Amino acid sequence: MLRIGGLMRLEVSDCEQRDCFHRLHIMCLLWLLVSDCEQRGCFHQLHIMSLL
């Protein structure tokens, strides 16, 4: 019984880990996109301020 429970737990944790990595990957990509936009916006604002 313990062996079966252990195997089931391994399968579940494997699925959870994959899902977790998938979510982290998506969040990472979104964060990169957002930070890239923020940086461009920041540089754009700095450029405008320097022109003024």
PDB file of N, H, CA, C and O in Angstrom:
ATOM      1  N   MET A   1       0.834  -1.200   0.000  1.00  0.00           N
ATOM      2  CA  MET A   1       0.000   0.000   0.000  1.00  0.00           C
ATOM      3  C   MET A   1       0.873   1.256   0.000  1.00  0.00           C
ATOM      4  O   MET A   1       0.606   2.213  -0.728  1.00  0.00           O
ATOM      5  N   LEU A   2       1.923   1.237   0.831  1.00  0.00           N
ATOM      6  H   LEU A   2       2.139   0.460   1.422  1.00  0.00           H
ATOM      7  CA  LEU A   2       2.817   2.392   0.893  1.00  0.00           C
ATOM      8  C   LEU A   2       3.514   2.607  -0.449  1.00  0.00           C
ATOM      9  O   LEU A   2       3.723   3.737  -0.888  1.00  0.00           O
ATOM     10  N   ARG A   3       3.869   1.483  -1.090  1.00  0.00           N
ATOM     11  H   ARG A   3       3.699   0.564  -0.732  1.00  0.00           H
ATOM     12  CA  ARG A   3       4.564   1.562  -2.384  1.00  0.00           C
ATOM     13  C   ARG A   3       3.678   2.217  -3.438  1.00  0.00           C
ATOM     14  O   ARG A   3       4.128   3.090  -4.180  1.00  0.00           O
ATOM     15  N   ILE A   4       2.420   1.794  -3.499  1.00  0.00           N
ATOM     16  H   ILE A   4       2.054   1.085  -2.896  1.00  0.00           H
ATOM     17  CA  ILE A   4       1.471   2.356  -4.468  1.00  0.00           C
ATOM     18  C   ILE A   4       1.250   3.848  -4.175  1.00  0.00           C
ATOM     19  O   ILE A   4       1.232   4.680  -5.082  1.00  0.00           O
ATOM     20  N   GLY A   5       1.086   4.154  -2.909  1.00  0.00           N
ATOM     21  H   GLY A   5       1.101   3.478  -2.172  1.00  0.00           H
ATOM     22  CA  GLY A   5       0.896   5.554  -2.511  1.00  0.00           C
ATOM     23  C   GLY A   5       2.086   6.407  -2.903  1.00  0.00           C
ATOM     24  O   GLY A   5       1.936   7.547  -3.343  1.00  0.00           O
ATOM     25  N   GLY A   6       3.269   5.838  -2.738  1.00  0.00           N
ATOM     26  H   GLY A   6       3.391   4.912  -2.381  1.00  0.00           H
ATOM     27  CA  GLY A   6       4.499   6.555  -3.088  1.00  0.00           C
ATOM     28  C   GLY A   6       4.588   6.812  -4.581  1.00  0.00           C
ATOM     29  O   GLY A   6       4.976   7.897  -5.014  1.00  0.00           O
ATOM     30  N   LEU A   7       4.221   5.786  -5.375  1.00  0.00           N
ATOM     31  H   LEU A   7       3.906   4.905  -5.023  1.00  0.00           H
ATOM     32  CA  LEU A   7       4.256   5.930  -6.830  1.00  0.00           C
ATOM     33  C   LEU A   7       3.248   6.973  -7.298  1.00  0.00           C
ATOM     34  O   LEU A   7       3.537   7.796  -8.167  1.00  0.00           O
ATOM     35  N   MET A   8       2.056   6.919  -6.700  1.00  0.00           N
ATOM     36  H   MET A   8       1.821   6.251  -5.994  1.00  0.00           H
ATOM     37  CA  MET A   8       1.019   7.880  -7.062  1.00  0.00           C
ATOM     38  C   MET A   8       1.469   9.296  -6.719  1.00  0.00           C
ATOM     39  O   MET A   8       1.245  10.240  -7.477  1.00  0.00           O
ATOM     40  N   ARG A   9       2.101   9.419  -5.570  1.00  0.00           N
ATOM     41  H   ARG A   9       2.283   8.652  -4.954  1.00  0.00           H
ATOM     42  CA  ARG A   9       2.576  10.731  -5.136  1.00  0.00           C
ATOM     43  C   ARG A   9       3.649  11.247  -6.102  1.00  0.00           C
ATOM     44  O   ARG A   9       3.686  12.438  -6.414  1.00  0.00           O
ATOM     45  N   LEU A  10       4.519  10.351  -6.571  1.00  0.00           N
ATOM     46  H   LEU A  10       4.489   9.384  -6.317  1.00  0.00           H
ATOM     47  CA  LEU A  10       5.562  10.728  -7.525  1.00  0.00           C
ATOM     48  C   LEU A  10       4.947  11.208  -8.834  1.00  0.00           C
ATOM     49  O   LEU A  10       5.377  12.214  -9.398  1.00  0.00           O
ATOM     50  N   GLU A  11       3.931  10.478  -9.315  1.00  0.00           N
ATOM     51  H   GLU A  11       3.581   9.661  -8.856  1.00  0.00           H
ATOM     52  CA  GLU A  11       3.268  10.857 -10.563  1.00  0.00           C
ATOM     53  C   GLU A  11       2.601  12.217 -10.427  1.00  0.00           C
ATOM     54  O   GLU A  11       2.706  13.063 -11.315  1.00  0.00           O
ATOM     55  N   VAL A  12       1.924  12.418  -9.319  1.00  0.00           N
ATOM     56  H   VAL A  12       1.839  11.731  -8.598  1.00  0.00           H
ATOM     57  CA  VAL A  12       1.230  13.679  -9.075  1.00  0.00           C
ATOM     58  C   VAL A  12       2.229  14.827  -8.975  1.00  0.00           C
ATOM     59  O   VAL A  12       2.036  15.879  -9.586  1.00  0.00           O
ATOM     60  N   SER A  13       3.295  14.624  -8.205  1.00  0.00           N
ATOM     61  H   SER A  13       3.452  13.770  -7.709  1.00  0.00           H
ATOM     62  CA  SER A  13       4.294  15.684  -8.043  1.00  0.00           C
ATOM     63  C   SER A  13       4.982  15.993  -9.373  1.00  0.00           C
ATOM     64  O   SER A  13       5.352  17.139  -9.628  1.00  0.00           O
ATOM     65  N   ASP A  14       5.153  14.972 -10.222  1.00  0.00           N
ATOM     66  H   ASP A  14       4.852  14.041 -10.014  1.00  0.00           H
ATOM     67  CA  ASP A  14       5.767  15.169 -11.533  1.00  0.00           C
ATOM     68  C   ASP A  14       4.882  16.075 -12.384  1.00  0.00           C
ATOM     69  O   ASP A  14       5.362  17.008 -13.029  1.00  0.00           O
ATOM     70  N   CYS A  15       3.585  15.784 -12.373  1.00  0.00           N
ATOM     71  H   CYS A  15       3.195  15.027 -11.850  1.00  0.00           H
ATOM     72  CA  CYS A  15       2.624  16.608 -13.115  1.00  0.00           C
ATOM     73  C   CYS A  15       2.611  18.027 -12.562  1.00  0.00           C
ATOM     74  O   CYS A  15       2.590  18.999 -13.317  1.00  0.00           O
ATOM     75  N   GLU A  16       2.622  18.134 -11.246  1.00  0.00           N
ATOM     76  H   GLU A  16       2.639  17.345 -10.633  1.00  0.00           H
ATOM     77  CA  GLU A  16       2.613  19.447 -10.600  1.00  0.00           C
ATOM     78  C   GLU A  16       3.856  20.238 -10.971  1.00  0.00           C
ATOM     79  O   GLU A  16       3.783  21.432 -11.261  1.00  0.00           O
ATOM     80  N   GLN A  17       4.996  19.561 -10.959  1.00  0.00           N
ATOM     81  H   GLN A  17       5.055  18.591 -10.724  1.00  0.00           H
ATOM     82  CA  GLN A  17       6.258  20.220 -11.304  1.00  0.00           C
ATOM     83  C   GLN A  17       6.236  20.712 -12.742  1.00  0.00           C
ATOM     84  O   GLN A  17       6.658  21.832 -13.028  1.00  0.00           O
ATOM     85  N   ARG A  18       5.746  19.873 -13.642  1.00  0.00           N
ATOM     86  H   ARG A  18       5.404  18.962 -13.410  1.00  0.00           H
ATOM     87  CA  ARG A  18       5.676  20.267 -15.054  1.00  0.00           C
ATOM     88  C   ARG A  18       4.781  21.484 -15.205  1.00  0.00           C
ATOM     89  O   ARG A  18       5.119  22.434 -15.912  1.00  0.00           O
ATOM     90  N   ASP A  19       3.638  21.447 -14.535  1.00  0.00           N
ATOM     91  H   ASP A  19       3.364  20.675 -13.961  1.00  0.00           H
ATOM     92  CA  ASP A  19       2.689  22.555 -14.590  1.00  0.00           C
ATOM     93  C   ASP A  19       3.323  23.806 -14.000  1.00  0.00           C
ATOM     94  O   ASP A  19       3.151  24.912 -14.512  1.00  0.00           O
ATOM     95  N   CYS A  20       4.057  23.606 -12.917  1.00  0.00           N
ATOM     96  H   CYS A  20       4.197  22.707 -12.501  1.00  0.00           H
ATOM     97  CA  CYS A  20       4.724  24.711 -12.237  1.00  0.00           C
ATOM     98  C   CYS A  20       5.771  25.335 -13.157  1.00  0.00           C
ATOM     99  O   CYS A  20       5.835  26.556 -13.299  1.00  0.00           O
ATOM    100  N   PHE A  21       6.588  24.489 -13.778  1.00  0.00           N
ATOM    101  H   PHE A  21       6.537  23.497 -13.663  1.00  0.00           H
ATOM    102  CA  PHE A  21       7.619  24.997 -14.687  1.00  0.00           C
ATOM    103  C   PHE A  21       6.974  25.716 -15.866  1.00  0.00           C
ATOM    104  O   PHE A  21       7.478  26.738 -16.330  1.00  0.00           O
ATOM    105  N   HIS A  22       5.855  25.176 -16.348  1.00  0.00           N
ATOM    106  H   HIS A  22       5.445  24.345 -15.971  1.00  0.00           H
ATOM    107  CA  HIS A  22       5.132  25.775 -17.471  1.00  0.00           C
ATOM    108  C   HIS A  22       4.644  27.166 -17.083  1.00  0.00           C
ATOM    109  O   HIS A  22       4.790  28.123 -17.843  1.00  0.00           O
ATOM    110  N   ARG A  23       4.062  27.263 -15.893  1.00  0.00           N
ATOM    111  H   ARG A  23       3.943  26.485 -15.276  1.00  0.00           H
ATOM    112  CA  ARG A  23       3.566  28.555 -15.402  1.00  0.00           C
ATOM    113  C   ARG A  23       4.703  29.536 -15.191  1.00  0.00           C
ATOM    114  O   ARG A  23       4.592  30.711 -15.542  1.00  0.00           O
ATOM    115  N   LEU A  24       5.804  29.051 -14.613  1.00  0.00           N
ATOM    116  H   LEU A  24       5.894  28.097 -14.328  1.00  0.00           H
ATOM    117  CA  LEU A  24       6.973  29.901 -14.384  1.00  0.00           C
ATOM    118  C   LEU A  24       7.504  30.428 -15.705  1.00  0.00           C
ATOM    119  O   LEU A  24       7.886  31.594 -15.809  1.00  0.00           O
ATOM    120  N   HIS A  25       7.526  29.566 -16.715  1.00  0.00           N
ATOM    121  H   HIS A  25       7.216  28.619 -16.631  1.00  0.00           H
ATOM    122  CA  HIS A  25       8.019  29.938 -18.035  1.00  0.00           C
ATOM    123  C   HIS A  25       7.148  31.046 -18.625  1.00  0.00           C
ATOM    124  O   HIS A  25       7.661  32.026 -19.164  1.00  0.00           O
ATOM    125  N   ILE A  26       5.826  30.883 -18.519  1.00  0.00           N
ATOM    126  H   ILE A  26       5.409  30.086 -18.080  1.00  0.00           H
ATOM    127  CA  ILE A  26       4.886  31.886 -19.023  1.00  0.00           C
ATOM    128  C   ILE A  26       5.060  33.200 -18.267  1.00  0.00           C
ATOM    129  O   ILE A  26       5.116  34.273 -18.868  1.00  0.00           O
ATOM    130  N   MET A  27       5.147  33.102 -16.933  1.00  0.00           N
ATOM    131  H   MET A  27       5.102  32.231 -16.444  1.00  0.00           H
ATOM    132  CA  MET A  27       5.320  34.297 -16.110  1.00  0.00           C
ATOM    133  C   MET A  27       6.629  34.994 -16.441  1.00  0.00           C
ATOM    134  O   MET A  27       6.701  36.223 -16.469  1.00  0.00           O
ATOM    135  N   CYS A  28       7.659  34.205 -16.690  1.00  0.00           N
ATOM    136  H   CYS A  28       7.601  33.207 -16.667  1.00  0.00           H
ATOM    137  CA  CYS A  28       8.974  34.745 -17.028  1.00  0.00           C
ATOM    138  C   CYS A  28       8.906  35.504 -18.351  1.00  0.00           C
ATOM    139  O   CYS A  28       9.432  36.611 -18.467  1.00  0.00           O
ATOM    140  N   LEU A  29       8.259  34.906 -19.339  1.00  0.00           N
ATOM    141  H   LEU A  29       7.832  34.007 -19.245  1.00  0.00           H
ATOM    142  CA  LEU A  29       8.125  35.547 -20.648  1.00  0.00           C
ATOM    143  C   LEU A  29       7.321  36.830 -20.536  1.00  0.00           C
ATOM    144  O   LEU A  29       7.681  37.849 -21.125  1.00  0.00           O
ATOM    145  N   LEU A  30       6.223  36.777 -19.775  1.00  0.00           N
ATOM    146  H   LEU A  30       5.930  35.949 -19.297  1.00  0.00           H
ATOM    147  CA  LEU A  30       5.392  37.965 -19.578  1.00  0.00           C
ATOM    148  C   LEU A  30       6.182  39.059 -18.883  1.00  0.00           C
ATOM    149  O   LEU A  30       6.108  40.228 -19.261  1.00  0.00           O
ATOM    150  N   TRP A  31       6.942  38.668 -17.861  1.00  0.00           N
ATOM    151  H   TRP A  31       7.001  37.718 -17.554  1.00  0.00           H
ATOM    152  CA  TRP A  31       7.738  39.629 -17.105  1.00  0.00           C
ATOM    153  C   TRP A  31       8.779  40.281 -18.006  1.00  0.00           C
ATOM    154  O   TRP A  31       9.022  41.484 -17.909  1.00  0.00           O
ATOM    155  N   LEU A  32       9.394  39.491 -18.882  1.00  0.00           N
ATOM    156  H   LEU A  32       9.196  38.514 -18.961  1.00  0.00           H
ATOM    157  CA  LEU A  32      10.381  40.030 -19.820  1.00  0.00           C
ATOM    158  C   LEU A  32       9.730  41.023 -20.768  1.00  0.00           C
ATOM    159  O   LEU A  32      10.289  42.086 -21.038  1.00  0.00           O
ATOM    160  N   LEU A  33       8.555  40.684 -21.272  1.00  0.00           N
ATOM    161  H   LEU A  33       8.101  39.820 -21.053  1.00  0.00           H
ATOM    162  CA  LEU A  33       7.836  41.572 -22.180  1.00  0.00           C
ATOM    163  C   LEU A  33       7.469  42.870 -21.493  1.00  0.00           C
ATOM    164  O   LEU A  33       7.661  43.954 -22.043  1.00  0.00           O
ATOM    165  N   VAL A  34       6.936  42.753 -20.281  1.00  0.00           N
ATOM    166  H   VAL A  34       6.780  41.872 -19.834  1.00  0.00           H
ATOM    167  CA  VAL A  34       6.520  43.924 -19.515  1.00  0.00           C
ATOM    168  C   VAL A  34       7.718  44.806 -19.182  1.00  0.00           C
ATOM    169  O   VAL A  34       7.673  46.020 -19.384  1.00  0.00           O
ATOM    170  N   SER A  35       8.786  44.201 -18.675  1.00  0.00           N
ATOM    171  H   SER A  35       8.823  43.215 -18.511  1.00  0.00           H
ATOM    172  CA  SER A  35       9.965  44.981 -18.300  1.00  0.00           C
ATOM    173  C   SER A  35      10.589  45.636 -19.530  1.00  0.00           C
ATOM    174  O   SER A  35      11.115  46.745 -19.443  1.00  0.00           O
ATOM    175  N   ASP A  36      10.531  44.954 -20.673  1.00  0.00           N
ATOM    176  H   ASP A  36      10.103  44.053 -20.743  1.00  0.00           H
ATOM    177  CA  ASP A  36      11.059  45.516 -21.913  1.00  0.00           C
ATOM    178  C   ASP A  36      10.253  46.753 -22.300  1.00  0.00           C
ATOM    179  O   ASP A  36      10.820  47.782 -22.666  1.00  0.00           O
ATOM    180  N   CYS A  37       8.941  46.648 -22.217  1.00  0.00           N
ATOM    181  H   CYS A  37       8.479  45.813 -21.919  1.00  0.00           H
ATOM    182  CA  CYS A  37       8.058  47.778 -22.516  1.00  0.00           C
ATOM    183  C   CYS A  37       8.297  48.914 -21.532  1.00  0.00           C
ATOM    184  O   CYS A  37       8.349  50.082 -21.917  1.00  0.00           O
ATOM    185  N   GLU A  38       8.443  48.561 -20.255  1.00  0.00           N
ATOM    186  H   GLU A  38       8.400  47.613 -19.942  1.00  0.00           H
ATOM    187  CA  GLU A  38       8.686  49.567 -19.222  1.00  0.00           C
ATOM    188  C   GLU A  38       9.993  50.298 -19.487  1.00  0.00           C
ATOM    189  O   GLU A  38      10.063  51.522 -19.368  1.00  0.00           O
ATOM    190  N   GLN A  39      11.019  49.552 -19.843  1.00  0.00           N
ATOM    191  H   GLN A  39      10.962  48.558 -19.940  1.00  0.00           H
ATOM    192  CA  GLN A  39      12.326  50.150 -20.126  1.00  0.00           C
ATOM    193  C   GLN A  39      12.231  51.086 -21.320  1.00  0.00           C
ATOM    194  O   GLN A  39      12.784  52.186 -21.295  1.00  0.00           O
ATOM    195  N   ARG A  40      11.537  50.658 -22.356  1.00  0.00           N
ATOM    196  H   ARG A  40      11.087  49.765 -22.376  1.00  0.00           H
ATOM    197  CA  ARG A  40      11.383  51.495 -23.546  1.00  0.00           C
ATOM    198  C   ARG A  40      10.620  52.757 -23.192  1.00  0.00           C
ATOM    199  O   ARG A  40      10.969  53.854 -23.626  1.00  0.00           O
ATOM    200  N   GLY A  41       9.567  52.584 -22.392  1.00  0.00           N
ATOM    201  H   GLY A  41       9.283  51.692 -22.039  1.00  0.00           H
ATOM    202  CA  GLY A  41       8.767  53.728 -21.955  1.00  0.00           C
ATOM    203  C   GLY A  41       9.605  54.687 -21.133  1.00  0.00           C
ATOM    204  O   GLY A  41       9.493  55.905 -21.268  1.00  0.00           O
ATOM    205  N   CYS A  42      10.446  54.121 -20.277  1.00  0.00           N
ATOM    206  H   CYS A  42      10.536  53.131 -20.167  1.00  0.00           H
ATOM    207  CA  CYS A  42      11.319  54.910 -19.418  1.00  0.00           C
ATOM    208  C   CYS A  42      12.322  55.687 -20.266  1.00  0.00           C
ATOM    209  O   CYS A  42      12.518  56.886 -20.068  1.00  0.00           O
ATOM    210  N   PHE A  43      12.955  54.993 -21.212  1.00  0.00           N
ATOM    211  H   PHE A  43      12.796  54.019 -21.373  1.00  0.00           H
ATOM    212  CA  PHE A  43      13.927  55.649 -22.086  1.00  0.00           C
ATOM    213  C   PHE A  43      13.243  56.720 -22.923  1.00  0.00           C
ATOM    214  O   PHE A  43      13.804  57.789 -23.161  1.00  0.00           O
ATOM    215  N   HIS A  44      12.037  56.426 -23.363  1.00  0.00           N
ATOM    216  H   HIS A  44      11.581  55.558 -23.169  1.00  0.00           H
ATOM    217  CA  HIS A  44      11.260  57.367 -24.165  1.00  0.00           C
ATOM    218  C   HIS A  44      10.979  58.630 -23.358  1.00  0.00           C
ATOM    219  O   HIS A  44      11.138  59.744 -23.858  1.00  0.00           O
ATOM    220  N   GLN A  45      10.559  58.449 -22.103  1.00  0.00           N
ATOM    221  H   GLN A  45      10.430  57.544 -21.697  1.00  0.00           H
ATOM    222  CA  GLN A  45      10.276  59.582 -21.214  1.00  0.00           C
ATOM    223  C   GLN A  45      11.544  60.377 -20.928  1.00  0.00           C
ATOM    224  O   GLN A  45      11.516  61.608 -20.929  1.00  0.00           O
ATOM    225  N   LEU A  46      12.649  59.689 -20.684  1.00  0.00           N
ATOM    226  H   LEU A  46      12.671  58.690 -20.684  1.00  0.00           H
ATOM    227  CA  LEU A  46      13.927  60.359 -20.426  1.00  0.00           C
ATOM    228  C   LEU A  46      14.345  61.184 -21.635  1.00  0.00           C
ATOM    229  O   LEU A  46      14.839  62.303 -21.499  1.00  0.00           O
ATOM    230  N   HIS A  47      14.141  60.623 -22.805  1.00  0.00           N
ATOM    231  H   HIS A  47      13.739  59.714 -22.915  1.00  0.00           H
ATOM    232  CA  HIS A  47      14.501  61.295 -24.050  1.00  0.00           C
ATOM    233  C   HIS A  47      13.683  62.580 -24.205  1.00  0.00           C
ATOM    234  O   HIS A  47      14.221  63.629 -24.558  1.00  0.00           O
ATOM    235  N   ILE A  48      12.381  62.484 -23.938  1.00  0.00           N
ATOM    236  H   ILE A  48      11.944  61.631 -23.651  1.00  0.00           H
ATOM    237  CA  ILE A  48      11.501  63.649 -24.018  1.00  0.00           C
ATOM    238  C   ILE A  48      11.931  64.700 -22.996  1.00  0.00           C
ATOM    239  O   ILE A  48      12.006  65.888 -23.310  1.00  0.00           O
ATOM    240  N   MET A  49      12.210  64.254 -21.772  1.00  0.00           N
ATOM    241  H   MET A  49      12.149  63.290 -21.516  1.00  0.00           H
ATOM    242  CA  MET A  49      12.632  65.174 -20.709  1.00  0.00           C
ATOM    243  C   MET A  49      13.953  65.851 -21.060  1.00  0.00           C
ATOM    244  O   MET A  49      14.142  67.034 -20.775  1.00  0.00           O
ATOM    245  N   SER A  50      14.860  65.107 -21.675  1.00  0.00           N
ATOM    246  H   SER A  50      14.706  64.146 -21.907  1.00  0.00           H
ATOM    247  CA  SER A  50      16.156  65.691 -22.039  1.00  0.00           C
ATOM    248  C   SER A  50      15.994  66.705 -23.172  1.00  0.00           C
ATOM    249  O   SER A  50      16.748  67.674 -23.258  1.00  0.00           O
ATOM    250  N   LEU A  51      15.009  66.477 -24.038  1.00  0.00           N
ATOM    251  H   LEU A  51      14.396  65.689 -23.969  1.00  0.00           H
ATOM    252  CA  LEU A  51      14.747  67.426 -25.123  1.00  0.00           C
ATOM    253  C   LEU A  51      14.162  68.716 -24.573  1.00  0.00           C
ATOM    254  O   LEU A  51      14.441  69.802 -25.079  1.00  0.00           O
ATOM    255  N   LEU A  52      13.343  68.586 -23.523  1.00  0.00           N
ATOM    256  H   LEU A  52      13.117  67.703 -23.111  1.00  0.00           H
ATOM    257  CA  LEU A  52      12.755  69.765 -22.876  1.00  0.00           C
ATOM    258  C   LEU A  52      13.836  70.430 -22.062  1.00  0.00           C
ATOM    259  O   LEU A  52      13.586  71.450 -21.420  1.00  0.00           O
TER     260      LEU A  52
END
